[in-house]
Amino acid sequence: MTGAGGARVLVVDDQPANIRLLEAILAPRGYTVLTAASGEEALEVIATSDVDLVLLDIVMPGLDGYEVCRRIREQADTAYLPVVMVTASGDEQKVRALEAGADDFLGKPVNQSELLARVASLARIKRYQDTIRRQATELAGWNRELESRVETQVAELERMGRLRRFLSPQLAELIVDSGDESFLESHRREIVVVFCDLRGFTTFAEASEPEEVMGVLKDYHEALGDLIFRFEGTLERFAGDGLMVFFNDPVRCDDGPLRAIRMALAMRTRVRGLAETWARQGHDLALGIGIAQGYATLGKIGFDGRLDYAAIGSVTNLASRLCDAAEPWQVLVSERVFSAAGPLVVGEDAGARELRGFSRRVTTFSVRGVDNSRTVS
């Protein structure tokens, strides 16, 4: 929109005198006047210029005003372009003009006040139409952007869901935010592995209804899962009552042995509480935990749509065998873990043991607790 009147008006007439007259009335009021001497030229101007209103003569050689108006209405971009028919006389012409799609009429000779009033009114309507069209375009753009953001967020949530199956929520969020999963590829690193399972579970499962077994596992998994995330361990798997967690990968931590022991002790305390409830229901269950430290190969395993993050190496077997050897409610750790955890850990030598799959006897320690009052030199 330009000029004081705010509109670009196309005047269509095959008589130059009529064009000059209308231009002389409109131009001083701030309207930008475009001209066309025929219907064909008018359609070209409309197609190539920004027109806000058309003053259209009816009687012209070639395409008359009715046909020009019909063609304007047939185009989606100009279907609502205001058109004022300039007619000499007759109700019949007005009826045909309405049928062709005209918005208003002006009689010849043109009355200046009437012309300015009609142009101003229709120009105002055109501004409203332009505003609505612009807002509709903006809304469509916002909708596309919103759809794109929703798709992106859904994809991120799906990735987050997959990653949170074996990583802490903080780490999963970090990977999604950074878009970097490179450190989940196969690599070798020293880790601390915690393995635990329920003593008496096989007997309990054989003697109980499936619903009871699932109820116990649900409470057990929820209790331990919360602690795994709290201590920022990496969950490799739940396998019935068996559970494996490791530390120092994929994010490194300097206190892996001590953190693993703290988590194991917290697990023992929490499961003791559950065991009291289970005992009242007639279920005799206890927890055993084994912890080992060593090198393993780690990375994603599986296939597209079902990936896990796994650790492969003798250290995982050692943690599993220590768990098997542990007494009910005992946290049994390797000598390497006990030494690396430092003086805060309270425990005693549990002897050298022959463990299945290991040719040499393994020195073990039974952990009673962590004494936070001790000073670390």
C-alpha positions as CSV (number, residue, x, y, z in Angstrom):
1,M,0.0,0.0,0.0
2,T,1.3,3.4,-0.9
3,G,0.1,7.0,-0.9
4,A,-2.3,8.8,1.4
5,G,-5.3,6.8,0.1
6,G,-3.3,3.7,0.7
7,A,-4.3,1.8,-2.5
8,R,-3.0,1.0,-6.0
9,V,-6.0,1.5,-8.3
10,L,-6.1,0.0,-11.8
11,V,-8.2,2.1,-14.2
12,V,-9.4,0.1,-17.2
13,D,-11.0,2.0,-20.1
14,D,-10.5,2.1,-23.9
15,Q,-11.1,5.9,-23.8
16,P,-8.0,7.9,-22.8
17,A,-10.2,10.8,-21.7
18,N,-12.0,8.6,-19.2
19,I,-8.7,7.3,-17.8
20,R,-7.3,10.9,-17.5
21,L,-10.4,12.0,-15.6
22,L,-10.3,9.2,-13.1
23,E,-6.5,9.7,-12.6
24,A,-7.0,13.4,-12.0
25,I,-9.5,12.6,-9.2
26,L,-7.5,9.8,-7.5
27,A,-3.9,10.8,-7.9
28,P,-4.1,14.1,-5.8
29,R,-5.7,12.0,-2.9
30,G,-2.5,9.8,-2.7
31,Y,-3.7,6.8,-4.7
32,T,-1.3,5.2,-7.1
33,V,-3.1,4.9,-10.5
34,L,-2.2,2.2,-12.9
35,T,-3.9,2.2,-16.4
36,A,-4.9,-0.3,-19.0
37,A,-6.6,0.5,-22.4
38,S,-8.1,-3.0,-22.9
39,G,-9.3,-6.1,-21.1
40,E,-6.2,-8.1,-22.2
41,E,-3.9,-5.4,-20.9
42,A,-5.8,-5.2,-17.7
43,L,-5.2,-8.9,-17.0
44,E,-1.5,-8.5,-17.8
45,V,-1.2,-5.6,-15.3
46,I,-3.0,-7.6,-12.6
47,A,-0.8,-10.6,-13.2
48,T,2.5,-8.6,-12.9
49,S,1.6,-5.7,-10.5
50,D,0.4,-5.3,-7.0
51,V,-3.2,-4.1,-7.6
52,D,-5.6,-3.3,-4.7
53,L,-8.7,-2.2,-6.6
54,V,-9.9,-2.2,-10.2
55,L,-12.1,0.4,-11.8
56,L,-13.4,-1.5,-14.9
57,D,-15.3,-0.1,-17.9
58,I,-17.9,-2.6,-19.3
59,V,-17.9,-1.7,-23.0
60,M,-14.5,-2.3,-24.5
61,P,-13.3,-4.0,-27.7
62,G,-11.9,-7.5,-27.3
63,L,-12.5,-8.7,-23.8
64,D,-15.4,-6.6,-22.3
65,G,-15.7,-5.8,-18.6
66,Y,-17.8,-8.8,-17.8
67,E,-15.3,-11.2,-19.2
68,V,-12.4,-9.5,-17.5
69,C,-14.2,-9.6,-14.1
70,R,-15.0,-13.3,-14.6
71,R,-11.3,-14.1,-15.3
72,I,-10.2,-12.1,-12.3
73,R,-12.6,-14.2,-10.1
74,E,-11.3,-17.5,-11.6
75,Q,-7.7,-16.9,-10.3
76,A,-7.1,-17.8,-6.7
77,D,-4.7,-14.9,-6.2
78,T,-7.3,-12.3,-7.4
79,A,-10.6,-14.0,-6.5
80,Y,-11.3,-11.4,-3.8
81,L,-9.7,-8.4,-5.6
82,P,-12.3,-5.5,-5.3
83,V,-13.8,-4.7,-8.8
84,V,-15.9,-1.6,-9.4
85,M,-17.8,-1.7,-12.7
86,V,-18.2,1.6,-14.5
87,T,-21.5,1.5,-16.3
88,A,-23.4,4.1,-18.3
89,S,-26.9,2.9,-17.4
90,G,-29.4,0.1,-17.0
91,D,-30.3,-2.4,-14.4
92,E,-29.5,-5.2,-16.8
93,Q,-25.9,-4.2,-16.9
94,K,-25.7,-4.2,-13.1
95,V,-27.3,-7.7,-13.0
96,R,-24.7,-9.0,-15.5
97,A,-22.0,-7.2,-13.6
98,L,-23.0,-8.9,-10.3
99,E,-23.2,-12.3,-12.1
100,A,-19.6,-11.7,-13.4
101,G,-18.5,-11.0,-9.8
102,A,-18.4,-7.2,-9.5
103,D,-18.4,-5.7,-6.0
104,D,-19.8,-2.3,-6.8
105,F,-20.9,0.1,-9.5
106,L,-20.2,3.6,-10.7
107,G,-22.4,5.4,-13.1
108,K,-21.3,7.6,-16.0
109,P,-20.6,10.4,-15.9
110,V,-18.6,9.7,-12.7
111,N,-19.5,11.6,-9.6
112,Q,-16.2,12.6,-7.9
113,S,-17.5,12.3,-4.3
114,E,-19.1,8.9,-5.0
115,L,-16.0,7.7,-6.7
116,L,-13.8,8.6,-3.8
117,A,-16.2,7.1,-1.2
118,R,-16.4,3.8,-3.0
119,V,-12.7,3.6,-3.7
120,A,-11.9,4.3,0.0
121,S,-14.4,1.7,1.2
122,L,-13.2,-1.0,-1.1
123,A,-9.6,-0.2,-0.5
124,R,-10.2,-0.6,3.2
125,I,-11.7,-4.0,2.6
126,K,-8.7,-4.9,0.5
127,R,-6.4,-3.9,3.3
128,Y,-8.4,-6.2,5.7
129,Q,-8.1,-9.0,3.1
130,D,-4.4,-8.5,2.8
131,T,-4.0,-8.5,6.6
132,I,-6.0,-11.8,6.8
133,R,-4.0,-13.3,4.0
134,R,-0.7,-12.3,5.6
135,Q,-1.8,-13.6,9.0
136,A,-2.9,-16.9,7.3
137,T,0.5,-17.2,5.7
138,E,2.3,-16.5,8.9
139,L,0.0,-18.9,10.7
140,A,0.8,-21.6,8.1
141,G,4.5,-20.9,8.5
142,W,4.2,-21.2,12.3
143,N,2.3,-24.4,11.9
144,R,5.0,-25.8,9.7
145,E,7.6,-24.7,12.2
146,L,5.6,-26.2,15.0
147,E,5.2,-29.5,13.1
148,S,8.9,-29.6,12.5
149,R,9.6,-28.9,16.1
150,V,7.2,-31.6,17.2
151,E,8.8,-34.1,14.8
152,T,12.2,-33.2,16.2
153,Q,11.0,-33.4,19.8
154,V,9.3,-36.8,19.1
155,A,12.6,-38.1,17.6
156,E,14.5,-36.8,20.5
157,L,12.1,-38.4,23.0
158,E,12.4,-41.7,21.1
159,R,16.2,-41.4,21.3
160,M,16.0,-40.5,24.9
161,G,13.8,-43.5,25.6
162,R,16.2,-45.8,23.9
163,L,19.2,-44.3,25.7
164,R,17.5,-44.2,29.1
165,R,17.2,-48.0,29.0
166,F,20.9,-48.3,29.9
167,L,22.1,-44.8,30.8
168,S,21.2,-42.4,33.6
169,P,18.7,-39.7,32.7
170,Q,21.4,-37.0,32.9
171,L,23.6,-38.8,30.5
172,A,20.8,-39.6,28.1
173,E,19.8,-36.0,28.0
174,L,23.4,-34.9,27.4
175,I,23.7,-37.2,24.4
176,V,20.4,-36.0,22.9
177,D,21.2,-32.4,23.5
178,S,24.7,-32.7,21.9
179,G,23.7,-35.1,19.2
180,D,27.0,-37.0,19.8
181,E,26.8,-40.7,20.2
182,S,30.3,-41.4,19.1
183,F,31.4,-42.5,22.6
184,L,28.9,-45.4,22.4
185,E,30.8,-47.0,19.6
186,S,33.0,-50.1,20.4
187,H,36.1,-49.2,22.6
188,R,38.2,-50.7,25.5
189,R,38.2,-49.3,29.0
190,E,38.6,-50.2,32.6
191,I,35.3,-50.4,34.4
192,V,33.8,-51.5,37.8
193,V,31.0,-54.0,37.4
194,V,28.2,-54.6,39.9
195,F,26.2,-57.8,39.6
196,C,23.3,-58.7,42.0
197,D,20.5,-61.2,42.2
198,L,17.9,-62.5,44.6
199,R,18.6,-65.5,46.8
200,G,15.8,-68.0,46.8
201,F,14.2,-66.5,43.7
202,T,14.1,-69.8,41.7
203,T,12.3,-71.6,44.5
204,F,9.9,-68.7,45.0
205,A,9.1,-68.5,41.3
206,E,8.4,-72.2,41.1
207,A,6.0,-72.1,44.0
208,S,4.2,-68.8,43.2
209,E,1.7,-67.6,40.7
210,P,3.1,-65.6,37.8
211,E,1.3,-62.5,39.0
212,E,3.1,-62.7,42.4
213,V,6.4,-63.1,40.7
214,M,5.8,-60.1,38.5
215,G,4.8,-58.0,41.5
216,V,8.0,-58.9,43.3
217,L,10.1,-58.1,40.3
218,K,8.4,-54.8,39.7
219,D,9.1,-53.6,43.2
220,Y,12.7,-55.0,43.0
221,H,13.4,-53.3,39.7
222,E,11.9,-50.0,40.6
223,A,13.9,-49.9,43.9
224,L,17.2,-50.7,42.3
225,G,16.6,-48.7,39.1
226,D,16.2,-45.5,41.1
227,L,19.5,-46.1,42.8
228,I,21.3,-46.9,39.5
229,F,20.3,-43.6,38.2
230,R,21.0,-41.8,41.4
231,F,24.6,-43.1,41.5
232,E,24.9,-42.5,37.7
233,G,25.7,-46.1,36.8
234,T,25.3,-47.6,33.4
235,L,22.7,-50.4,33.3
236,E,23.6,-53.2,31.0
237,R,20.6,-55.4,31.7
238,F,17.8,-56.7,33.9
239,A,17.5,-60.4,33.5
240,G,14.7,-61.6,35.8
241,D,16.2,-61.1,39.3
242,G,19.7,-60.6,37.9
243,L,21.0,-57.1,37.3
244,M,24.3,-55.8,36.0
245,V,25.6,-52.2,36.3
246,F,29.0,-50.7,35.5
247,F,30.9,-47.5,36.2
248,N,33.5,-45.4,34.4
249,D,31.8,-45.8,31.0
250,P,30.6,-44.2,28.8
251,V,31.3,-41.3,31.1
252,R,34.5,-41.5,33.1
253,C,34.4,-41.3,36.9
254,D,37.4,-41.2,39.2
255,D,35.6,-42.9,42.1
256,G,34.2,-45.9,40.3
257,P,35.1,-48.5,42.9
258,L,33.8,-46.5,45.9
259,R,30.7,-45.4,44.0
260,A,29.9,-49.0,43.1
261,I,30.2,-50.0,46.7
262,R,28.1,-47.1,47.9
263,M,25.4,-48.1,45.4
264,A,25.6,-51.8,46.4
265,L,25.2,-50.9,50.1
266,A,22.2,-48.7,49.2
267,M,20.7,-51.5,47.2
268,R,21.1,-53.9,50.1
269,T,19.4,-51.5,52.5
270,R,16.5,-50.9,50.2
271,V,15.9,-54.5,49.3
272,R,16.0,-55.4,53.0
273,G,13.0,-53.2,53.4
274,L,11.3,-55.0,50.5
275,A,12.2,-58.4,51.9
276,E,10.4,-57.6,55.2
277,T,7.2,-57.1,53.1
278,W,7.9,-60.2,51.0
279,A,8.4,-62.2,54.2
280,R,5.0,-61.3,55.5
281,Q,3.6,-62.6,52.2
282,G,5.5,-65.9,52.8
283,H,8.4,-65.2,50.4
284,D,11.9,-65.9,51.7
285,L,14.1,-63.7,49.5
286,A,17.5,-62.0,50.1
287,L,20.0,-60.1,48.0
288,G,23.6,-61.1,47.0
289,I,26.0,-58.7,45.3
290,G,29.4,-59.1,43.6
291,I,31.7,-56.3,42.4
292,A,34.8,-56.6,40.2
293,Q,37.1,-54.2,38.4
294,G,39.0,-54.8,35.1
295,Y,39.2,-54.0,31.4
296,A,36.4,-54.7,29.0
297,T,35.3,-53.9,25.5
298,L,32.2,-51.8,25.5
299,G,29.7,-50.4,22.9
300,K,26.3,-50.7,21.3
301,I,25.1,-54.2,20.4
302,G,21.9,-55.4,18.7
303,F,20.2,-54.2,15.6
304,D,18.3,-51.2,14.3
305,G,15.3,-50.7,16.5
306,R,16.7,-52.8,19.4
307,L,20.0,-51.7,20.7
308,D,21.7,-52.3,24.1
309,Y,24.9,-51.0,25.5
310,A,27.1,-53.9,26.7
311,A,30.4,-54.7,28.3
312,I,32.3,-57.8,27.1
313,G,35.2,-59.2,29.1
314,S,36.3,-61.4,32.0
315,V,35.5,-58.6,34.5
316,T,31.8,-59.1,33.9
317,N,32.1,-62.9,34.5
318,L,34.1,-62.2,37.7
319,A,31.4,-59.9,39.1
320,S,28.8,-62.5,38.2
321,R,30.8,-65.3,39.9
322,L,31.4,-63.2,43.0
323,C,27.6,-62.6,43.1
324,D,27.0,-66.3,42.9
325,A,29.5,-66.9,45.8
326,A,28.1,-64.2,48.0
327,E,26.0,-65.2,51.0
328,P,22.5,-63.7,51.5
329,W,22.9,-59.9,52.1
330,Q,26.6,-60.1,51.5
331,V,28.5,-57.6,49.2
332,L,31.5,-59.6,48.0
333,V,34.2,-57.7,46.1
334,S,37.5,-58.5,44.4
335,E,40.8,-57.4,46.1
336,R,41.3,-54.9,43.3
337,V,38.0,-53.2,44.1
338,F,38.5,-53.2,47.8
339,S,42.0,-51.7,47.5
340,A,40.9,-49.0,44.9
341,A,37.9,-48.0,47.0
342,G,40.1,-46.6,49.7
343,P,40.1,-46.4,53.5
344,L,36.5,-45.3,53.8
345,V,35.3,-48.9,53.0
346,V,34.8,-51.1,56.0
347,G,35.2,-54.9,55.4
348,E,37.2,-58.0,56.0
349,D,39.1,-60.6,54.0
350,A,36.6,-63.2,52.8
351,G,39.4,-65.6,51.6
352,A,40.7,-66.8,48.3
353,R,38.0,-68.6,46.3
354,E,37.8,-70.9,43.4
355,L,35.3,-69.4,41.0
356,R,33.9,-71.2,38.0
357,G,35.6,-70.1,34.8
358,F,38.8,-68.8,36.5
359,S,41.9,-70.9,36.7
360,R,43.4,-69.1,39.7
361,R,41.8,-68.6,43.1
362,V,40.4,-65.1,43.5
363,T,41.0,-63.1,46.7
364,T,37.8,-61.6,48.0
365,F,36.6,-59.2,50.6
366,S,33.2,-58.8,52.3
367,V,32.1,-55.2,52.6
368,R,30.1,-54.2,55.7
369,G,29.8,-50.5,55.0
370,V,31.4,-47.1,54.4
371,D,32.7,-45.1,57.3
372,N,32.4,-41.5,56.2
373,S,34.0,-40.3,59.4
374,R,37.4,-41.6,58.4
375,T,39.8,-39.1,57.0
376,V,41.4,-39.7,53.6
377,S,45.1,-38.8,53.3
